[in-house]
Amino acid sequence: MTRILFKRTSHDKSGTASLLTTTPPPFCFCVTLRKQKQTESDSDTTSHLAMEALPIPTDTFKLGFIGAGKMAESIARGIVRSGVLPPNRISTFHANPIRRQAFESFGVELLHRNDDVVEDSDIVIFSVKPQVVKDVVLQLRPLLSKKKLLVSIAAGVKLKDLQEWAGNSRFIRVMPNTPSAVGEAASVMSLGVGATEQDGDLIAKLFGSVGKTWKADEKLFDAVTGVSGSGPAYIYLAIEALADGGVAAGLPRELALGLASQTVLGAASMVTSTGKHPGQLKDDVTSPAGTTIAGIHELEKGGFRGILMNAVLAAARRSREFSQSQ
C-alpha cells in the first residue's frame, strides 16, 4: 500500500498544497481532472463576462435618460451646449407634455417608453427620484445587460442596491448638481465593481463637459449631497438675501440682484483661481473698523457659519435616510 504524505507549503495562486509520493493513488487523477474542469469553467465564465462588458463606442455611443426632470434637463442641456454629444444621440421619455417640450426644445429625441430609451442607448442614466428608483430599475432589469453602462444620479441610493436590483454591476454612481445647465457643475463619482476604468473615464468626460468632476469613495456621498448636491439652493437663498438687503438700503431691485449675483460669482472665482483659503480672502477685504467687518460682525452674531453647517448636516442626514430606507 502506498503511503501518502501532504506537505504544507506556501500557497500559490490556486491555493493548492504539494503531494509527496512516487505512486499517486487512484483518486489523485480524478481530483486533478475535477480541478482542471473547474478552472476551465471559471475561465469560460470570465470570458463570457468580458464579452458581455464590451467597451462603449466613444465616437458613436448614445445616451438615454430614465427620468426627464429638472436635473436630467440640466445635464442634457450642458452636454449639448458643450458639444460632447449632439442632441440626436440623446433620448428620454416622459408622459407630461411640458417635460417633453422642455427636452424637445433643444433637440433631444422623445421616445414612447422607458424600455425604448434603454434599448436605444449605450449609456443609461437613471435620473428619477430616490423614492422610486428601485421600482424603475426592477421594471427595466430584463433590458439592463452588461453591454450597457448604467449610471445613477439618485441621491442616497447605494451602488450595492442598484447593482442588485439591475442584476448588473456595471454601474457608476454620480452626484451632480444643477449648475450643469450652465457648464459649472460640481460632480462626484464612484465606480461599481463591474465598471471598468474606461467606463469611469468616459463618464468623467461626460460630466466633466458640464463642470468639474471628482472621484471619491461612495461612503462620502451623503456628505457630498449636503455640500454640492443641495448647496446651490443655499447660495440662491444667499443671493436673494443680499439683493433684498440692497433694496432695503435703497437700490433698485434689478441693480441689487445683478450686484449680488456677480459678487457671489466673483468671490467663488477668487477661491478657485487664487488657491487662497476663504478666510484669508475675507481678511484681505476686511479693514480695521471698516464697513466689511461691521457686516461680518452681524453675520457672526446671527450664527451665519453654524446655520450653513447645520444645513449641510441636515441634507446629509436626509440623504442617509434615503439609503437606509431602500
Salt bridges, closest charged atoms under 4 A:
GLU52 OE2 - HIS48 NE2 3.68
GLU73 OE2 - ARG77 NE 2.86
GLU73 OE1 - ARG99 NH2 2.74
ASP116 OD1 - ARG113 NH2 3.08
ASP120 OD2 - LYS62 NZ 3.09
ASP161 OD1 - LYS160 NZ 3.33
GLU197 OE1 - LYS215 NZ 3.95
ASP199 OD2 - ARG170 NE 2.86
GLU218 OE2 - ARG173 NH1 2.99
ASP222 OD2 - ARG320 NE 3.71
ASP244 OD1 - ARG253 NH1 2.67
ASP283 OD1 - LYS282 NZ 2.95
ASP284 OD2 - LYS276 NZ 3.34
GLU298 OE2 - LYS301 NZ 3.00
GLU300 OE2 - ARG305 NE 2.76
GLU321 OE1 - ARG318 NH1 3.01
